């Protein structure tokens, strides 16, 4: 079976070929969308990363048997549609826990020591310390929201900085927490105590706007928010208001709500013409992108040589196992 791979960026192609796979492949530039099927309608196996796979996009694939998503999260795929049409979905679990956890701390350290501003100053030959006073991590309380593989790695890095760690998860692991001097609390309890909040939960209806206006009110004045999970986990408008009031001192975001829409200029224009919630979301995103106390990176927390190598190797393994009739890492 030929594999049709969308979002054919150079790094993805390179990582694919480095696996040494003999799978027949066809790479398609750009996101998987109705106007970019590239003759793939008869494909039995497709692979994508950040494409939004709604029923309208999947309908043309009448022979589709497998979606091998190149990510851990599957919130961009309509799983109910796949199940109803006997389409297997495989993901890549726990391939980037180190990369994402380290990126979370890169954002935190950059915010805490004003690194971006400091570099800009010195490039202008301005060596003054005005506005450069930061804060230390030692002794601060970090709330890790979600203690899957990434959340646990974040917690362990925090312990290395001598931070106090409190954790929130629907399925608490008390032996792990006790061994590492970490305390599980309810979400509201953790937010009340935290100096830093780091989000590591999947995107799903239950986690949408987990950090809402009401939850921001619970937090200490001057809290720092780090989000390397999904954009919708944070109510972006509420975050802007919390930044304006000083409740939130700064935010490090690797994700934004509806971030795919930012990639397509023609879509942005259609959003502005249409108005409504879509327009509000994108205007809010642009305000966050320009905010002096917000650092936004382009959903690249996973993007290390090591993680991308693991990502593509497991993707290849998933496809080869499916072809052999022994599928692995099945989501649905």
C-alpha positions in Angstrom: 0.0 0.0 0.0 1.2 3.5 -0.9 1.4 5.9 2.1 0.2 9.5 1.3 1.9 11.9 3.7 0.7 15.4 4.0 2.7 18.4 5.4 5.8 17.5 3.6 8.3 19.8 5.2 12.0 19.0 4.7 12.6 17.8 8.2 9.7 15.3 8.0 11.0 13.9 4.7 14.5 13.6 6.1 13.3 11.8 9.3 11.1 9.5 7.2 14.0 8.4 5.0 16.3 8.0 7.9 14.1 5.2 9.2 15.2 3.1 6.3 11.7 2.1 5.6 10.8 0.5 2.2 7.2 1.7 2.4 6.1 3.3 -0.9 5.3 6.9 -0.1 3.9 10.0 -1.8 4.5 13.4 -0.1 2.1 16.2 -0.5 3.0 19.8 0.4 0.7 21.7 2.7 -2.1 20.8 5.1 -4.6 18.0 4.2 -7.6 20.0 3.1 -10.4 19.8 0.5 -8.4 22.0 -1.9 -5.2 20.0 -1.4 -6.0 16.3 -1.9 -3.4 16.1 -4.7 -5.1 13.0 -6.2 -5.0 11.1 -3.0 -8.7 10.3 -2.9 -8.0 6.6 -3.5 -5.4 6.4 -0.7 -5.8 3.5 1.8 -3.2 5.0 4.2 -2.7 8.7 4.9 -0.5 10.4 7.5 -0.6 14.0 8.8 0.4 16.0 11.8 -1.5 19.3 12.4 -4.2 19.0 9.7 -7.8 19.3 10.8 -9.5 16.1 9.7 -13.2 16.8 9.9 -15.8 14.7 8.0 -15.9 17.0 5.1 -12.1 16.5 4.6 -12.3 12.7 5.0 -15.4 12.1 2.9 -13.5 12.0 -0.4 -11.3 9.1 0.8 -13.6 6.2 -0.1 -10.9 3.5 0.3 -9.2 4.9 3.4 -8.2 2.3 6.0 -5.6 3.9 8.2 -4.8 7.4 9.4 -1.3 7.3 10.9 -1.2 10.6 12.7 2.3 12.0 13.4 1.5 13.3 16.9 0.3 12.1 20.3 -2.8 14.2 20.4 -5.7 13.2 18.2 -8.1 16.1 18.9 -7.8 17.3 15.3 -9.4 14.1 14.0 -13.1 13.3 14.0 -12.8 9.9 15.7 -16.5 9.3 15.6 -16.4 9.6 11.8 -13.4 7.2 11.6 -15.1 4.6 13.8 -18.3 4.8 11.8 -16.3 4.2 8.5 -14.0 1.5 9.8 -10.9 3.8 9.6 -8.2 2.9 12.0 -6.3 5.8 13.7 -2.9 5.3 15.2 -0.9 7.8 17.1 2.7 8.2 18.5 2.5 8.2 22.3 5.2 9.7 24.5 7.8 10.5 21.9 8.6 14.1 23.0 8.3 14.2 26.7 11.9 15.5 27.1 11.6 18.0 24.3 8.3 19.5 25.4 9.3 19.6 29.1 12.6 21.3 28.3 10.8 23.8 26.0 8.4 24.6 28.9 11.3 25.6 31.0 13.0 27.5 28.2 9.8 29.6 28.1 9.8 30.0 31.9 13.4 30.9 32.1 13.2 33.4 29.2 10.2 35.1 31.0 11.8 35.0 34.4 15.1 36.6 33.2 13.7 38.8 30.4 16.0 37.1 28.0 14.4 38.4 24.8 14.4 42.0 26.0 18.0 41.7 27.2 19.2 40.4 23.9 17.4 43.2 22.0 19.0 45.8 24.3 22.5 44.5 23.9 22.1 44.3 20.1 21.4 48.1 20.3 24.5 48.5 22.4 22.3 49.3 25.4 23.9 47.6 28.4 21.7 49.1 31.1 19.9 46.8 33.5 16.7 48.9 33.4 13.7 46.5 33.4 15.9 43.4 33.5 15.4 42.3 37.1 14.0 38.8 37.1 13.1 36.1 39.6 14.6 32.9 40.7 12.9 29.5 40.4 14.2 28.1 43.7 11.5 28.0 46.3 8.7 28.9 43.9 5.6 26.6 43.7 5.0 25.0 40.3 1.5 23.6 39.6 1.8 20.8 37.0 -1.6 20.3 35.4 -1.6 16.8 34.0 1.0 14.2 35.1 1.3 12.1 32.0 4.8 11.5 30.5 5.4 15.2 29.8 4.0 16.5 33.0 6.1 14.1 35.1 9.2 15.2 33.2 8.4 18.8 33.9 7.9 18.0 37.6 11.3 16.3 37.8 13.1 19.2 36.1 11.3 21.6 38.6 12.6 19.5 41.5 16.1 20.0 40.0 15.6 23.7 40.4 14.5 23.2 44.0 10.9 24.2 43.2 8.0 22.9 45.2 5.8 20.9 42.9 2.0 20.4 43.3 0.2 18.3 40.7 -3.3 17.9 39.3 -4.5 14.8 37.5 -7.7 12.8 37.3 -5.6 9.7 37.9 -3.1 10.5 40.6 0.0 8.3 41.1 0.6 8.7 44.9 3.6 6.3 45.0 5.4 8.4 42.3 4.4 11.6 44.0 5.6 10.5 47.4 8.9 9.3 46.0 9.5 12.7 44.5 8.1 14.9 47.2 5.2 16.1 45.0 1.7 16.7 46.3 -1.5 16.0 44.4 -4.2 18.7 44.9 -7.5 19.6 43.3 -7.2 22.0 40.4 -8.5 25.0 42.4 -6.2 24.2 45.3 -3.2 24.0 43.1 -4.0 27.3 41.3 -4.4 29.1 44.6 -0.9 28.1 45.6 1.0 28.3 42.4 3.6 30.8 41.4 3.9 29.1 38.0 1.2 27.0 36.2 2.3 24.6 33.5 -0.3 22.9 31.4 0.1 19.3 30.1 -3.5 18.0 29.4 -4.9 16.7 26.1 -7.3 18.8 24.1 -10.9 17.7 24.6 -14.2 19.2 25.6 -13.5 18.6 29.3 -10.3 20.6 29.1 -11.5 23.5 27.0 -11.0 26.8 28.9 -9.7 24.9 31.9 -8.0 28.2 32.8 -11.1 30.5 32.7 -11.8 33.9 34.0 -13.0 32.4 37.2 -9.9 30.3 37.6 -7.6 33.3 37.0 -9.3 35.0 39.9 -8.2 32.1 42.2 -4.5 32.6 41.4 -1.8 34.7 43.1 -1.1 38.1 41.8 2.0 37.8 39.5 1.5 34.2 38.5 3.3 32.9 35.3 1.4 30.7 32.9 3.1 28.1 30.6 1.1 26.3 28.0 2.7 23.7 25.8 -0.5 21.6 25.6 -3.4 22.9 23.4 -4.5 26.5 22.8 -8.1 26.0 23.9 -7.0 24.8 27.3 -6.7 28.5 28.2 -9.4 31.1 27.6 -7.3 33.5 25.6 -9.6 36.5 26.3 -9.5 35.8 30.0 -5.7 35.6 29.8 -5.5 39.0 28.2 -7.6 40.4 31.0 -5.5 38.8 33.6 -2.4 40.2 32.0 -3.9 43.7 31.9 -4.9 43.5 35.6 -1.5 42.2 36.7 -2.9 39.0 38.0 -0.7 37.2 35.4 2.9 38.5 35.3 3.7 36.7 32.0 2.8 33.8 29.8 4.8 31.4 27.7 2.7 29.8 25.0 3.7 27.3 22.4 0.1 26.9 21.3 -2.8 29.3 20.5 -6.6 28.7 19.9 -7.4 27.9 16.3 -3.7 28.3 15.5 -3.9 26.6 12.1 -6.0 29.5 10.9 -3.0 31.8 11.5 -1.0 29.8 8.8 -3.4 30.7 5.9 -3.6 34.3 4.9 -6.7 33.7 2.7 -8.5 32.1 5.6 -7.6 35.0 7.9 -9.2 37.4 5.4 -12.3 35.2 5.3 -12.5 35.2 9.1 -12.3 39.0 9.2 -15.1 39.2 6.6 -17.3 36.7 8.5 -16.7 38.2 11.9 -18.2 36.5 15.0 -16.3 34.1 17.3 -13.7 33.2 14.6 -12.8 36.8 14.2 -12.6 37.4 18.0 -10.3 34.4 18.4 -7.9 35.6 15.8 -7.9 39.2 17.1 -7.2 37.8 20.5 -4.3 35.7 19.2 -2.8 38.7 17.5 -3.0 40.7 20.8 -1.2 37.9 22.6 1.5 37.7 19.8 2.2 41.4 20.3 1.9 41.5 24.1 5.2 42.6 25.8 4.8 40.0 28.6 3.9 37.1 26.5 6.3 34.8 24.6 4.7 32.8 21.8 6.5 30.0 19.9 5.1 28.3 16.8 4.0 24.9 18.3 7.6 23.8 18.1 8.1 22.4 21.6 8.4 18.8 20.2 10.9 19.9 17.5 14.2 18.3 18.4 16.4 15.9 16.4 15.8 13.2 18.9 12.0 13.6 19.2 11.4 13.9 15.4 13.5 10.8 14.9 11.4 8.9 17.4 8.2 10.4 15.9 8.8 9.2 12.4 10.2 5.8 13.5 7.0 5.0 15.5 4.9 6.3 12.6 6.6 3.9 10.2 6.2 1.1 12.8 2.5 1.9 13.1 2.0 1.7 9.3 4.1 -1.5 8.9 2.3 -3.2 11.8 -1.1 -2.3 10.3 -0.2 -3.7 6.9 0.9 -7.0 8.6 -2.5 -7.1 10.3 -1.1 -6.5 13.7 -1.9 -2.8 14.4 -0.3 -1.0 17.3 -0.9 2.3 19.1 -4.5 2.2 18.1 -6.7 5.2 19.1 -9.8 3.9 17.3 
